[in-house]
Amino acid sequence: MNRFRARNTSEATLRSSPDKVWAVLTDPTLLPKLTPYLKRIDVDGDRWTWQLAHIPVMSATIAPTFTEVMTFDEPTRIGFAHDPSKPDERTGVEGSYVLRPEGSGTHVAIDLEIWCDLPLPRISRLAVQTVMHGVVAGMGKRFAHNMLRHLGE
């Protein structure tokens, strides 16, 4: 097993108010409707278990399920940290969404690193991480499009 990583950083200013953006980003029922590959999120207090559909990565296909310890500093920050009590999970996310009012809208900054332990050789790191980055970027782009549509922007 080798660990592979992909990072997603982006920023955008939305026309929607911070409370509307916050409501979308903290709704575990709505997020799967807006996010490709995300089947569902199960919530148990501050532990959110994210269940994704099958995603092709080189010669492997993964269907990750991972548990994140979520921190909510309303209305400015949502933090993600992989649950340390789940060492058997082969996927996790570390990072945050940071929101700040900008005029009548909201500036959103995203910095997330996704990691996955895969039964692929270390020599395939560049190829695997390139594929992972493409999948993560595509998911982010589609999520952003769906979120803007949901917000009426």
N, C-alpha and C positions, 0 to 999 in steps of 0.2 A: 504494500500500500504506500502510495506517495501523496503528499498534499499539494494541491494545485489551487491557485488563487486568481480572482478577477476583482478589480476595483472599479467602482462607479462613482465618479464625482461630477456633479453638475449644479448649476444655479439658474434660477429663472425668477422673474417677477410676474406674478399673476394679478389679474384685476380683482379677484375675489378677496374678501376680507379675511383676516387671520382666523377668525372663528369658523368660517366656512371651510377653509383649507384644513384646519386642525380637525374638524369633524370628519372629513374624508380620510385623513391619514391615520386616524385612531379608530376607525370602524372595521372590526374584523369580519363583518358580514359583507360589507361593500367592497373591501380591498380585493377579494378573489374575483369579483365581477369586473373589476377594472384592470387586473393584472394577468397577462398571459402566463400560462403554465401553473398558476396558483390555483389549486383545487379548493382548499379551505384553510381556515385558521381556527384552531381550538384554543380557547382562553381558559386559563386556570390562575386567577389572580394576576400577578405580573409576568407569568410564564405564558408565552404564546407559542403554540406548536404549529409550524407552517408546513403544509403538505402540498408538494408540487406534483405535477403530472410527469410522465416520462420525457426526459430531455436527452437527445443524442449528444454524446461527447466522444468524438473519435470512434474507437471500436467498442466503446461502452455506452450503455443507455442507463441513465440513473433516474430514479424517482425519489428525490430527496424529501425527507421529513426531518425537521430540525426544530429545536426548542430554543427560543430566545428569551432572555430576561429583558423585559421592556421597561424603560424608565420614561415617565411622562412628566416633563416640567412645563405644564400648560401656562401660557400658550406658545412657548418659544423653542422647546427642544424635545425630540423623541430619540431615545437611545436604544441601541440594539447590542446585546452581548450574548454570546452563546452560553447556554446554561451549563455551568461546570459540573452539575450533577448528572449530566448526560454524556459521559465520555464514549459511549457506544455509538453515538450519532456520527455519521461520516461527513456531514455538511453543517456549516454554521455561517453566521453573519456577524460582523462587528462594525459599528459605525453609528451615524446619526442623521436625522433631518433637523435643520435649524431654520426656524421661521422668525421673520421680523416684519413689522408693519412698514410699508413703503407707500406713502400717500394714502390712497383709499384701498390699496391692494396689499399683497404679501410677497416678500422676497423669500424664496425657499432655496436652501443650500443642502445638497445631499452628498454624503461621503460614506459609502458602504463598501466593505471588502467581504466578498463571498469566498469561502474556502470549501474544498471538497477533497476527501481522501478517496482516491481511485486506485483500482488494481492495474495501473498502467506504469510502464517503466519511467524512471526519472528523465531519461534521455528525450522523452516525448513532451517534456515540460512546455517548451515554446509553442508547439502545435496545440496542445491541450488548452493552455491558458489563452491562446489566441481565439480558439473556438469558444471557450467560456466567456471571454470578454465580448465576443459578438452576440452570444445569447443574452448576456446580462444587458448589453446596450440595447438590443432589440426589445427586451422586456421593458426596460426603462422608457424607451421612446413610445411604445404602445401604451404603457401605463399613463404617461404624461398626456398623450392624446385623449385617452378615455377619461382621465380626470378632468381635463379642460372641458370636454363635452359635458360631463356630469355637472360641472360648475356653471355651465352656460356661457363659457368663454369662447 
